[in-house]
Amino acid sequence: MTSVIDLHDVSWRRQQENILSDINWHVEKGEHWAVLGLNGSGKTSLLNIVTGYSWPTAGQVRVLGQPFGKIDIRTLRKSIGWVSSSLQSRIKETELTEDIVVSGKYASIGLAFEEPAEADFEKAFRIMEQIRCGYLIGRTYQTCSQGERQKLLIARGLMASPDLLLLDESTSGLDFIAREELLSTIQKLTEQADAPTIIFVTHHIEEVLPAFSRTLLLREGSVFAKGSSETILTTDNLSRFYGMPVNVEWHRNRPWITLQD
Ligand SMILES: Nc1ncnc2c1ncn2[C@@H]1O[C@H](COP(=O)(O)OP(=O)(O)OP(=O)(O)O)[C@@H](O)[C@H]1O
């Protein structure tokens, strides 16, 4: 299986409005993508389609080689890790960090009736070390900073060894240092031999890490551009994308954007 996401002419309509229009998007195993767009451009709606929480009004969806409409989505979801900030509000403040991570195995948020084995905790500890939050073991969620909480959620998302990991605005609310630390953790994750395919949704151009060799630009529910990040994230393209003159400069394999004078 080399095709991870395959959207063919996908549209999603709500209340007489096209939220997503004619989306064609193909993600291959081994690629990591950044998805960029302004508020309301349809990024979360797109992830909802990929995870089967929304059903397209038109078009075909295939994820991890499985054609939607012919397979059990709940089974497929076990192979998809989804990290979004909406999870944060659902975690109990007194939950232990390692319990939050282990709960990813059950797609639950924290532990209640689940009975994880010793090996599950060993796996959770390994992932926490890999995501550079091993020092949080034994602490409660309420004692963790925003950056640490994001790392815990990513570790939780990895617990079921997903083939596809969706990171939705993972850096929101982080200061400059915590953000760079998290981005470096994500870059390192992509360098592991068994790394899942990562889809990284963001508003911020400069967060397109070297690992995100491909970018999808969404505007008003349509694909504005997609392909190699270096080809897509240029001064000309982004000035047209935002409808205002901007400058894009690449430093150390990352794009940086400023407004033109
Ligand atoms: N269930 C729904 N019913 C009607 N409109 C919806 C629904 N879900 C999303 N929308 C609308 O679709 C548009 C795209 O929303 P979406 O949340 O996908 O954008 P986004 O790019 O993720 O935005 P943000 O960056 O602000 O999170 C918005 O105008 C939103 O109001």
The ligand as a Gaussian input file, in Angstrom:
#p B3LYP/6-31G(d) Opt

LIG

0 1
 N      -21.007000      21.699000      10.102000
 C      -20.898000      22.869000       9.466000
 N      -22.001000      23.502000       9.020000
 C      -21.921000      24.691000       8.362000
 N      -20.751000      25.328000       8.114000
 C      -19.617000      24.747000       8.544000
 C      -19.626000      23.494000       9.238000
 N      -18.346000      23.175000       9.535000
 C      -17.570000      24.178000       9.042000
 N      -18.334000      25.124000       8.466000
 C      -17.850000      26.359000       7.793000
 O      -16.909000      25.955000       6.819000
 C      -15.847000      26.889000       6.707000
 C      -14.526000      26.153000       6.904000
 O      -14.388000      25.782000       8.270000
 P      -13.131000      24.985000       8.807000
 O      -13.289000      24.845000      10.282000
 O      -12.955000      23.758000       8.010000
 O      -11.941000      26.004000       8.461000
 P      -10.443000      26.031000       8.993000
 O       -9.591000      26.317000       7.786000
 O      -10.121000      24.801000       9.769000
 O      -10.474000      27.297000       9.930000
 P       -9.571000      27.709000      11.209000
 O       -8.206000      27.961000      10.667000
 O      -10.221000      28.941000      11.700000
 O       -9.625000      26.577000      12.187000
 C      -16.127000      27.962000       7.749000
 O      -16.722000      29.059000       7.096000
 C      -17.095000      27.294000       8.715000
 O      -17.957000      28.241000       9.284000

